[in-house]
Amino acid sequence: MRRLIRADIRRILKKRSVILLFLIALGYLCFQVIGSFLAYEQDPFVAVQNMMSKIAMPEIILGLVILFGVYADDFRSMSYSCVIGRGLTRSKLVLAKLLDTVILSVFMYGIITLILSLSLKLMGCTFTPRLSRAFYMTVLVTVYKTVGYIALSSMILYITNNIPLSTIFLLLLYIAVPFSTLLFSLNPQVKAFHVERIHYAGIADNAFSDLLFGSVGMAIGKLLLGLVVYLGLVLFVTIKIFDKKELEF
């Protein structure tokens, strides 16, 4: 499984399309965050605010890049069938692909965070402890959501073998979930349950708020709960269904 993960990561990071789209996402975020910092009298609050509000576009771009690199390419070429045919169990394949997603997400957002942090520091930007938490937690929550959204979209891909459908599903998650509060409020009965606070992204957002106010333990607990309940359920369903699926070799 380790060899498969290493081979996947090397293959994906060598693709020109991946490098190009990553640079576009990085350039866009640098323009928004650093540009706003310089434009508004070098106010650190403005830089953090733009980081929080403008990361949505790079999040969609990198989510699609990772989904296609980790899953769609393999399903298009049917190379995953060869891997299974050579002795790797289906459950290990599912886990390996999820680990690919985690590694790529952490790597890409890690580079973005490092470049933005160093650039702002060189320009004289100094964060207060709360602004610093907001800046870095924005990245952490984005990685958290990216892994969960791609895992859920990959389940659709494992079940249907339909790349466009899984892509549309991922886009819907990125677009619809931020408006979940408004959508759920349209129905008074549903609104009373506060569903927007307990779904996967809602838990991440609640953890973000807890960290801003210093409740580190509560935030970590919520993030772990989301991983165990939601990501665990997605993995369980994916493995169970994929194990019973007939493959073409």
N, C-alpha and C positions, 0 to 999 in steps of 0.2 A: 504493500500500500504506500509506503514511503517513497519508493521509486516512481510510482504513478504520480504522486503529488509533485515530486521534484520535476518530472518530465512535463507535467501540465503547466507548472509555473514558468519553466523555461520557455515552453512553446508559446504561451500567451504573451509573455513580456517581450518576445522577439517580433511579434506581429506589428507591422507598421501602422495599421489602423488603430491598434490599442495605444501605441505611443502618441499618435496624432491626436486622438480624442482625449487622451489624458492631458496633453499639453493645452488643448483648447479649454478643458475644464479648469486647469490650473491658471491659465492666462485670464480667463473670465473672472475667477474669484480674486486673483491678485489685483485686477483692474478695479473691481468693486470695493474691496476692502482697503487696499493701499491708496487707491484714488480718492476714496471718501475721507480717509484720514488726512491726506494732504489738502483736500479741498475745504474741509471744515476746521480750519485753524488747528490742525493736528490734535484733534480731540479723540482720546482713546475710546470713549463711549461710542462715538460714531463708527469707529472701526469694528467694534464688537457687534454693534447693532446690524451693520451691513453683513458681517459674517453670518449672523443668525438668519437674516432675511434672504440673502442671496445665495446660500449654499444649496438651495433647492434645485437649481438648474444643473450644476455639476453633479449633484446626487443622482439625478435621472440619467445623465450621460454615462457616469461611471457604473451605475447599476446595469444599464444595458450592455456596456462593454464587458462587465464581468459575467453576466448571464450568457452572452454569446460566446465569450472565450472559454468559459468553464463547461457549459452545457450544450449550447446550440451547435457548435462546431462538431462535437462528438456525435450528437444525434444525427446531424446531417450526413456525416461520413460513415456512421455506424461503427466507429472504432471501439466504442464501449463494448460491443458484442465480442470483438476479438479479445479484449481484456478479460471478459468473463469466460470466454472459451479457453483461455490460457490458465484458468484456475482461480482467479480472484472472485470471491463471493459477491453477490449482488449487494448485500448489506455493507460490505467494506467499500464497494464502489460508491454507494450513496454517501457514506461517511467521508470518503476521500474527496469527493466533489464539494461537499460542504466545507471541509477544511481548506480546499482551494479558494473558496469564496471568502472565508475568514482571512486567510493569509493575504490575498490580493487586496481586500478592503483595507486591512490594517496598513499594508505597504503603501498603497496609493494615497490614502488620507494622511498617513504619517509623513510622506514627502511634502504634501500640500501644507500641512501644519508647520513643518520645519521651515519651509521657505517663507511662509507668511510671518511666522514668529521672528525669524532672523531679520527679515526685511523691515518689519515694524520696529524692531529693536534698534537697527542701524539708523532708522529715521528719528529716533528719540522717543518712541512711544513707550510709555510705562503704564502697565495695568495695575489697578488696585486688586486686592485678593478676590473680590467678588467679580470684577470684570475678567480676571484671569480664569476663574472657574467657569464663567459663562462662555468664554472663548473656547476653552479646551473641551468642555462638556458638549458643546455644539458638535464638535467633531466626533466625540465618543458616541453620542446618541445617533448621529448620522451613520456611523459604522454599524451600530446595533440594528438600526432599522434596515439598512442595506442587506445585511446577512439574513434577517428574517423575511424580508420581501422576496429575495432571490430564492430562498429555501422554499417558500410557498409557491412561487412561480415554477420552480423546478419540479415540484410535485405534479403540477398540471402537465408538464412536459413528459415526465416519467409515465404518466397514465395515458396520455393521448398521442404522444410522439409528434405533436403539432407545435412547431416552433413559433409560427405567427400567433397562435392562441396564447402561449405562455408569455410572449412579448407584450401582447395587448393587456394581459392580466397584470403584468408587472407595472406597466404604465398606469393602469387604473388604480393600483395600490398607491403609487406615488401622487396621483392627482386627486383621487377621491378621499383618501384617509385624512388629509389635512382639513377637509371640510366635513368630517364626520360629526362634529359638534352641531353644525347647522343642520345636517341631514337628519340626525336623531332627534333634534328638537322639534321637527315638523310633526312628530307623533307624540302627543302628551303621555301616552302609556309607556312608550319606549324611553322617552326623556326622563321619566321618573327613576329608571334603573341606572342612569348615567353610564351607558355602555361605552361612551367615548373615553371614559377613564380606565376601563378595564381591558380594552383590546390591546394588542401587542404594542402598537405605536403610542397609545394612550398611557400605558405603563411607563414607556421610555420618557414621555413628556413629563409625567408626574415625578419620575426620578430626577429629571433635570431640574425641576422646581425645588425639590428637596435639597439637592446639592447646592443650589444658589443660596439657600437659607441655612446651610451648614449641617443639614441632617444627612450625614454621609452614610451611616448605617442603614437608615430607612431607604435611601436611594439604591444602595447596593442590593438590599433585600428585594426591592421591586424589580430590578434588572435581572437578578437571578431567578425570580419567580417567572418572569416573562420567558426566559430561556428554557426553564424546566417545563413549564406548562405548554406554551405555544410552540416553541421550536421542537421540544420533545414530541409533542403530538404530531407535528408535521413529519418528523423523521419516522415515527412509528407507522403512520399511515402510508408514507412513501415506500418504506421497506416492505411492508406487508403486501401492498398491491404490486410492487415491482417484482417481488419474489414469485408471484403467481403468473406473471405475464410471459407469454411465449415470445421468444426473440428470433429474429432472422439472422443467420450466420452466412 
